Amino acid sequence: MNDVQQIPKFPAIPYSYKVEQLLFEQGTMLVKYLPDDVSLPSVTYNIPIWPDMDVNDLKPYVDKFAPYDKWYAQSLILKAGNLILGGQ
């Protein structure tokens, strides 16, 4: 029996992004994710620069690291936080 848990697939939340900085020594870049839903916060991640990154089309690469998990949880808390806490 395989005890490895599957990574859940979170709903895609529309966003834009901005590469804020390239970190030469680390081989990474700071990417700010800006959700279209203004009730959700922006998130900045330091993501690696790997060989599968297409510099002419960054969106698919940046999308691999998008904070869908955080935004999903935050959205659920906003919509159903009281219910989750046992309130009405």
Backbone as a chain_set.jsonl record, in Angstrom:
{"seq": "MNDVQQIPKFPAIPYSYKVEQLLFEQGTMLVKYLPDDVSLPSVTYNIPIWPDMDVNDLKPYVDKFAPYDKWYAQSLILKAGNLILGGQ", "coords": {"N": [[0.845, -1.179, 0.0], [0.527, 2.211, -0.816], [1.607, 4.852, 1.052], [2.002, 7.464, 0.522], [0.818, 10.696, 0.446], [-1.356, 12.374, -1.786], [-0.782, 15.473, -3.382], [-2.981, 18.072, -2.925], [-5.09, 19.542, -5.459], [-5.555, 22.812, -5.9], [-8.083, 25.299, -6.51], [-7.635, 27.396, -9.342], [-6.846, 30.741, -9.004], [-7.453, 33.83, -10.363], [-4.764, 36.0, -11.186], [-2.188, 38.521, -11.298], [1.299, 39.123, -11.851], [4.537, 40.235, -10.728], [7.924, 40.412, -11.401], [10.139, 41.199, -9.054], [12.784, 41.291, -8.265], [16.0, 40.004, -9.149], [18.062, 37.543, -7.896], [21.222, 37.042, -7.936], [23.317, 35.552, -6.613], [21.881, 33.552, -5.334], [20.496, 32.399, -7.375], [17.813, 32.843, -7.899], [14.519, 34.402, -8.039], [12.571, 37.162, -6.941], [9.173, 37.135, -6.79], [6.191, 38.828, -7.015], [2.941, 38.053, -6.32], [-0.205, 38.994, -7.316], [-3.401, 38.872, -6.486], [-6.477, 38.97, -8.354], [-8.804, 39.252, -6.933], [-9.555, 41.527, -4.61], [-9.91, 41.145, -1.91], [-8.122, 39.326, -1.073], [-4.72, 38.892, -0.002], [-1.651, 40.165, -1.464], [1.2, 38.166, -2.325], [4.62, 37.54, -1.867], [7.119, 35.609, -3.219], [10.254, 33.92, -3.123], [11.436, 32.467, -5.765], [12.914, 29.596, -7.396], [15.232, 29.605, -10.147], [14.983, 27.555, -12.661], [15.901, 25.052, -15.164], [13.632, 24.606, -16.81], [12.36, 26.994, -17.174], [11.0, 29.37, -19.29], [12.198, 32.17, -20.609], [10.931, 33.828, -22.372], [8.278, 33.419, -21.981], [7.11, 33.652, -19.149], [4.855, 33.205, -17.525], [3.641, 30.462, -17.378], [5.664, 29.172, -15.904], [5.956, 30.722, -13.559], [3.44, 30.315, -12.585], [3.525, 27.752, -11.517], [4.373, 28.102, -8.934], [2.51, 29.666, -7.749], [0.498, 30.986, -5.099], [-1.873, 29.345, -4.638], [-2.878, 27.609, -2.696], [-2.778, 29.075, -0.267], [-4.423, 31.272, -0.937], [-6.827, 29.948, -1.452], [-7.464, 28.891, 1.093], [-7.622, 31.297, 2.554], [-9.735, 32.562, 1.241], [-11.812, 30.783, 1.799], [-11.932, 31.054, 4.583], [-12.749, 33.724, 4.745], [-15.287, 33.506, 3.564], [-16.62, 31.473, 4.981], [-15.816, 31.461, 7.609], [-17.054, 31.851, 10.174], [-18.845, 29.707, 10.228], [-17.066, 27.564, 10.158], [-15.867, 27.916, 12.605], [-17.925, 27.168, 14.213], [-20.026, 28.831, 14.557], [-23.073, 30.538, 13.652]], "CA": [[0.0, 0.0, 0.0], [1.29, 3.443, -0.92], [1.204, 5.797, 2.086], [2.32, 8.831, 0.101], [-0.386, 11.471, 0.198], [-1.394, 13.174, -2.992], [-0.848, 16.906, -3.168], [-4.283, 18.508, -3.436], [-5.105, 20.537, -6.528], [-6.367, 23.934, -5.47], [-8.651, 26.058, -7.621], [-6.819, 28.5, -9.853], [-7.396, 32.059, -8.702], [-6.822, 34.774, -11.293], [-3.783, 36.904, -10.59], [-1.092, 39.037, -12.113], [2.54, 38.99, -11.094], [5.625, 41.146, -11.072], [9.246, 39.993, -10.94], [10.631, 42.382, -8.357], [14.242, 41.293, -8.102], [16.757, 38.805, -9.483], [19.093, 37.339, -6.874], [22.272, 36.359, -8.669], [24.045, 34.56, -5.797], [20.978, 32.455, -4.995], [19.892, 31.832, -8.579], [16.369, 32.903, -7.684], [13.9, 35.695, -8.305], [11.443, 37.528, -6.096], [7.978, 37.323, -7.601], [5.028, 39.284, -6.251], [1.68, 37.563, -6.864], [-1.266, 39.951, -7.012], [-4.683, 38.277, -6.866], [-7.494, 39.889, -8.872], [-9.752, 39.44, -5.833], [-8.9, 42.477, -3.696], [-10.04, 40.719, -0.51], [-6.986, 38.438, -0.787], [-3.465, 39.652, 0.02], [-0.563, 39.803, -2.379], [2.203, 37.292, -1.718], [5.901, 37.582, -2.562], [7.914, 34.4, -3.028], [11.577, 33.804, -3.714], [11.322, 31.199, -6.484], [14.146, 29.2, -8.065], [15.346, 29.697, -11.604], [15.31, 26.209, -13.096], [16.06, 24.937, -16.618], [12.382, 24.581, -17.575], [11.81, 28.344, -17.258], [11.093, 30.001, -20.606], [12.289, 33.61, -20.349], [10.016, 34.509, -23.28], [6.915, 33.152, -21.519], [7.295, 33.337, -17.729], [3.603, 32.902, -16.826], [3.479, 29.054, -16.985], [6.654, 28.825, -14.878], [5.574, 31.434, -12.334], [2.195, 29.696, -12.135], [3.84, 26.551, -10.718], [4.646, 28.502, -7.554], [1.44, 30.569, -7.3], [0.008, 30.602, -3.765], [-3.28, 28.943, -4.7], [-3.261, 26.993, -1.425], [-3.033, 30.143, 0.7], [-5.593, 32.036, -1.357], [-8.007, 29.106, -1.265], [-7.76, 28.864, 2.527], [-8.033, 32.635, 2.973], [-11.053, 32.785, 0.672], [-12.747, 29.966, 2.569], [-12.061, 31.692, 5.891], [-13.583, 34.91, 4.56], [-16.659, 33.136, 3.216], [-17.253, 30.531, 5.898], [-15.06, 31.421, 8.872], [-17.948, 31.654, 11.335], [-19.357, 28.339, 10.182], [-15.953, 26.683, 10.535], [-15.666, 28.077, 14.051], [-19.078, 26.643, 14.922], [-21.06, 29.862, 14.682], [-24.19, 30.476, 12.685]], "C": [[0.888, 1.24, 0.0], [0.763, 4.463, 0.089], [1.497, 7.244, 1.717], [1.016, 9.555, -0.214], [-0.255, 12.26, -1.092], [-1.462, 14.658, -2.617], [-2.184, 17.38, -3.734], [-4.136, 19.544, -4.544], [-6.077, 21.632, -6.112], [-6.932, 24.671, -6.682], [-7.709, 27.184, -8.044], [-7.555, 29.801, -9.561], [-6.689, 33.048, -9.616], [-5.898, 35.753, -10.565], [-2.896, 37.497, -11.682], [0.163, 38.889, -11.266], [3.55, 40.02, -11.576], [6.921, 40.55, -10.537], [9.897, 41.239, -10.348], [12.147, 42.459, -8.277], [14.81, 39.964, -8.566], [17.906, 38.698, -8.496], [20.173, 36.427, -7.451], [22.928, 35.249, -7.854], [23.189, 33.341, -5.478], [20.426, 31.742, -6.23], [18.382, 31.778, -8.468], [15.844, 34.271, -8.107], [12.734, 35.909, -7.355], [10.267, 37.842, -7.01], [6.828, 37.718, -6.678], [3.779, 38.843, -6.999], [0.561, 38.48, -6.376], [-2.612, 39.369, -7.445], [-5.65, 39.339, -7.39], [-8.534, 40.208, -7.799], [-9.073, 40.307, -4.771], [-9.06, 42.114, -2.224], [-8.903, 39.792, -0.098], [-5.689, 39.24, -0.842], [-2.503, 39.236, -1.095], [0.452, 38.974, -1.598], [3.479, 37.406, -2.542], [6.696, 36.339, -2.194], [9.263, 34.557, -3.711], [11.601, 32.456, -4.426], [12.619, 30.884, -7.239], [14.086, 29.458, -9.567], [15.88, 28.353, -12.075], [15.331, 26.127, -14.617], [14.756, 24.944, -17.42], [11.709, 25.951, -17.675], [12.058, 28.91, -18.65], [11.081, 31.511, -20.388], [11.364, 34.414, -21.263], [8.548, 34.331, -22.9], [6.986, 32.7, -20.061], [6.029, 32.833, -17.036], [3.449, 31.423, -16.467], [4.453, 28.634, -15.876], [6.27, 29.444, -13.538], [4.327, 30.792, -11.735], [2.435, 28.456, -11.277], [3.998, 26.873, -9.238], [3.561, 29.421, -6.981], [0.841, 30.072, -5.986], [-1.471, 30.226, -3.739], [-3.752, 28.342, -3.38], [-3.611, 28.052, -0.381], [-4.299, 30.914, 0.335], [-6.877, 31.241, -1.19], [-8.422, 29.123, 0.207], [-8.261, 30.228, 3.003], [-9.441, 32.951, 2.467], [-12.122, 32.018, 1.449], [-12.98, 30.567, 3.952], [-12.956, 32.933, 5.788], [-15.047, 34.559, 4.336], [-17.356, 32.331, 4.314], [-16.556, 30.441, 7.254], [-15.932, 31.166, 10.085], [-18.495, 30.25, 11.382], [-18.279, 27.346, 10.615], [-15.713, 26.73, 12.039], [-16.862, 27.588, 14.876], [-20.171, 27.663, 15.141], [-22.127, 29.685, 13.618], [-24.021, 31.528, 11.647]], "O": [[1.878, 1.306, 0.728], [-0.387, 4.891, -0.001], [1.263, 8.15, 2.517], [0.214, 9.097, -1.029], [0.821, 12.747, -1.438], [-2.124, 15.036, -1.651], [-2.488, 17.119, -4.898], [-3.181, 20.32, -4.564], [-7.279, 21.395, -5.988], [-6.328, 24.666, -7.754], [-7.075, 27.833, -7.212], [-8.746, 29.931, -9.844], [-5.46, 33.1, -9.642], [-6.213, 36.255, -9.486], [-2.869, 37.029, -12.82], [0.08, 38.56, -10.082], [3.435, 40.588, -12.662], [7.012, 40.219, -9.355], [10.17, 42.209, -11.057], [12.725, 43.545, -8.228], [14.18, 38.919, -8.399], [18.64, 39.663, -8.285], [20.043, 35.203, -7.448], [23.081, 34.13, -8.342], [23.704, 32.229, -5.363], [19.945, 30.613, -6.136], [17.746, 30.809, -8.881], [16.603, 35.166, -8.478], [12.01, 34.975, -7.009], [10.354, 38.701, -7.887], [6.534, 37.037, -5.696], [3.575, 39.205, -8.158], [0.407, 38.708, -5.176], [-2.933, 39.369, -8.634], [-5.641, 40.477, -6.92], [-9.079, 41.311, -7.766], [-8.128, 39.869, -4.114], [-8.408, 42.717, -1.371], [-8.735, 39.501, 1.086], [-5.569, 40.168, -1.642], [-2.544, 38.11, -1.592], [0.548, 39.07, -0.375], [3.432, 37.372, -3.772], [6.92, 36.051, -1.019], [9.393, 35.231, -4.733], [11.764, 31.418, -3.786], [13.333, 31.792, -7.667], [13.01, 29.517, -10.162], [17.061, 28.045, -11.915], [14.834, 27.029, -15.292], [14.78, 25.264, -18.609], [10.604, 26.057, -18.207], [13.191, 28.926, -19.13], [10.049, 32.07, -20.017], [11.047, 35.564, -20.959], [7.677, 35.015, -23.438], [6.929, 31.505, -19.774], [6.124, 32.101, -16.051], [3.141, 31.137, -15.31], [4.101, 27.833, -15.01], [6.262, 28.766, -12.51], [4.179, 30.735, -10.514], [1.628, 28.146, -10.401], [3.78, 26.012, -8.385], [3.684, 29.899, -5.853], [0.695, 28.866, -5.788], [-2.23, 30.733, -2.914], [-4.901, 28.542, -2.985], [-4.624, 27.937, 0.309], [-5.143, 31.176, 1.192], [-7.909, 31.802, -0.823], [-9.59, 29.342, 0.526], [-9.22, 30.303, 3.771], [-10.245, 33.542, 3.189], [-13.202, 32.543, 1.72], [-14.111, 30.584, 4.437], [-13.813, 33.16, 6.642], [-15.941, 35.231, 4.852], [-18.554, 32.498, 4.542], [-16.699, 29.445, 7.962], [-15.583, 30.35, 10.938], [-18.601, 29.657, 12.456], [-18.557, 26.401, 11.353], [-15.399, 25.718, 12.664], [-16.809, 27.597, 16.106], [-21.146, 27.387, 15.84], [-22.061, 28.775, 12.792], [-24.85, 31.644, 10.745]]}, "num_chains": 1, "name": "protein.A"}
